[in-house]
Amino acid sequence: MFDQLKQMMEMRNLQAQIKKQTVQVERQGVKLSLRGDLEITELQLSDELDAKTQSRLVLDLLREAREKIQKDMAQLFSSQMKS
């Protein structure tokens, strides 16, 4: 029972670490920040680009940020498993 409680506490700590993780990506003046829980925390558009270009860039940046978060989370899980 104590082991299960310990595992539950470790998972909560891991969830808190994931939520704190933030990735920022930028391209052509469009900026996006994404938290580890995949919440977009910032989106900055560029006045110099048309709507179609900005829409494409936002999608590209979202994919890029998500991939970075997934890599970071894989490393975090890996390090937790070794502990």
Buried (B, 14 or more C-beta within 10 A) or exposed (E): EEEEEEEEEEEEEBEEBBEEBBBEBBEEEBBBBBBBEEEEEEBEBBEEBEEEEBEEBBEBBBEBBBEBBEEBBEEBEEEEEEE
